[in-house]
């Protein structure tokens, strides 16, 4: 299985910090933000990794990460997203890298306490379809919310519902088979002009092949000042995908 870290966008919610660099290169406690999703993949045994970046500071990723030797990797691949077309638009750029294999996609500002090894192993055994990682939250109306049957199969995803059916938020870790790129090609831009990853996931819901796992430990993104501070505090107090694990 191959890994994809989506680290594009302009990071406008973290301006003016992002005036001089990509938000995924900002520090989360003692390491750059991008280190955490890469380590998430490495801890799950995924060592063939593509970084999708964008904006005016894309070259900084190469300066920082090089060939991935700091993570025990032999190489890291890179590609560039023009503008802000949404998560699914960024993922589309990984088609040639995936080359028909299953992929694990991690958003570049997602930070978790533990690891996703169990979910990755389960998905390797899953014949077709996709798997998403979920987390119980106190404010599900802020997220995409999943309804799941007793077998862990997702029956519905609603984006930022006013009256959520469950407290299971869809976090930024997704596992897909090769059909994901066919589904992306069928998408139309949303009202905000982006190709939405929720729409991709709902193709798999309709297909009856979207499974889920509930993540162990804490999870946060780091895309706003509040969540960036929270992420740094949580890493400092409890650790997250440490490189020395």
N, C-alpha and C positions, 0 to 999 in steps of 0.2 A: 504494500500500500504506500502511496506517495502522500506527502504533506504539502499543504498550501497555506501560507500566512498572508492574509489580506491587510496591507498596510498603506493603502492609498488615501485619497481624500485630502482636503485642505486643512482640516482641523480647526475650523472657524470658531468652534465653541471654546477653544483654548487660546484664542488670540489675546494678547500679542506674543505669547510664548512661541506660537507657531509662525510668527513672522520671519524667524531666522532658521527654523528647522522643521522637519516633519514631526507631528505629535507623537508618533511611535518611537521616536528617539529621545523623548523627554524622560527624565529619571523617575522611576518608581522605587522609592527608598534608595537602594544602593546599586541598582542596575538600570540600563535603558529599558524602556517598556517592551521593545521588540524581543528582548531576551526571554521573556516569560512564555509567549506562545511558541517560540522555537523550542524551548526546553520542554514544554508540554508535549510536543510531538516526539522529541528525542526520548523522553521518559516512557513513551508508549511504544518504543521500538521503531519509530519511523525516522529514517535517516536520509531519504531522498526528498529534499524540500525546495519549494519555489517561494520566493518573496515577491508579492505584487505590490509595487509602490507607485508613487505619483508625486505631483506637486513640483516645487522648485528645488527640493533638497534631496532628490533621489540618489545622487552620488554619495551622500553621507552614509547610506546603508552599506555601500561597498567599502567605504573607509572603515566603518565600525565592524562589520561582520566578515569581510574578506571572503575566504573560502569555507568558513564555518569551523575552522580548526579548534576554536575555543569551546565548541560543543562536541568535539570528537568526530566531526564530519569530514569527509574527504572533499566535499564541494557543496556549494549552495547556488541555486539558479535564481535569476532575477528577471522580472519583466515590468513594463511601465504602463500605467493606466492614465489615459488622457482625461483630464477634468474630473468631475464627480458624477459618474453615471449610476452609482448604487453598488451594493454588494454583489449582486448577480452579474452586473456588467464587469466588475473586476474579476470575478471568478471565470468569466468567459475566456479571459486571457490565458487561463491555465490549460486549455484544451490540448494543445500540442504536447505540453509537459506531461499531462496525465497519460496520454497515449493509450487510452482504452482501459487503464487500470482503475481500481477503486482509489478514492482520495479522501483524506481527512482535512477539512478546512477549519482554520482557527482565525477569528478576527484578531487583528493585531493589538487591540486594546483590551482584550479579555485576559483576566488573571485568575487562576484557580489555586486552591490550597493544596490539593492532592494530585491525582493523575487520572488519565482516561484509558488506562491499559485494558480494563475489563470491557469497556465499550468497543474499543478497537478490535479486540479478539472476537467479541460477539459478532461484530460486523463482518469480519473476515469469513465467518461461518455462514453468514446470511447470503442466500443465493443471489438475490437481486433486491433493488430498492435503495433505501436510504435510512439513516439513523440520526436522530437529533438528541442533544443533551439538554435536559431540563433541570430546573432548580425551583424549589418552593420559595416563594417570596411573599412579603407582607403587602406589597403594593402592585399586584399583577396588572392593574389597569395601565401601567407604564410600559408594558412589554407585549410581545406576541405571546398569547396564552394558548396552551395545548390542552385538548381533551383526549384522554387516553383510556383504552379499554383494559380489561383485567390482564391481558396478555402483553401489555406494553405497546400495543399498536396505536398510533395516533389517528384519531377519527376526525379531528377538527383543529385548525389553528386560526385564531382571531387576533388581528393586530390591534393592540391598545383598546380593548373592549371597555365600554362604560360599566357593564355588569359582567365581570368575568365568571365563567362557569367553573373554573378551577383556580388554584394558586400556583400552577406550574408554568413558569416563564421559560420561553425558548432562549437559551443563551447562545453565544456566538461560536459554537463548535458543532460542525455538521460533517456527516460521513455520507458519501454518495457513490453510486455506481456510475458507469460511463454515460448513462442516459441523461445525466444532469445537463450536459451541454446541448442535447437536443431540446430539453425543456426550456433552457435559457433562450434559445433561438425563437421559441414560440411566444415569449413575453412581449407585452407592450408596456411602455413607460407608465408609471403611476401618476397620480395628480401632482406629485412633487418632481416629476420628470425623471425618475430613476427606475431601474429594473430591480424589483424587490425580491429579496431572498425568500420572503414568506410565500410569494407566488410560486416560486420553484418548489418549496416544500409542499405546497398544496397540490401540485401535480402528483407528487408521490402519495399524498393522502387519497386523492381520487383513484389512484392506481391500487390502493390497498397495500402498499409496500413500505410505508413509513413507520419505523419502529422507534423506540425511545429508551433512554436510560436516565435515571435521576442522579445527578452528580453528587458525589460525596464531598464533604467539606464545603468551605465557603467559596464564593465566586463574586467577582465584581468586574465591571468595565472600568476604564480610566479615561473616558472621553470628555469629561467636564472637569472644572476646577474642584468641585465637591468630590466626584468619584476618584479623581487623581489623588487627592489628599487621603481619601478613605483607603484606596489601594495601597498607598505607601505605608499607612498606619497598620493595615492588616498584614502586609508582608513583614514589617518590622516586628510585630507582635507574634505572628504565627508562622511565618515563612510561606513560600509558594514556589513550587517547581524549582527548588534550589539546584544549582549546577553541581553541588556536591552531594546530592541525594543518592 
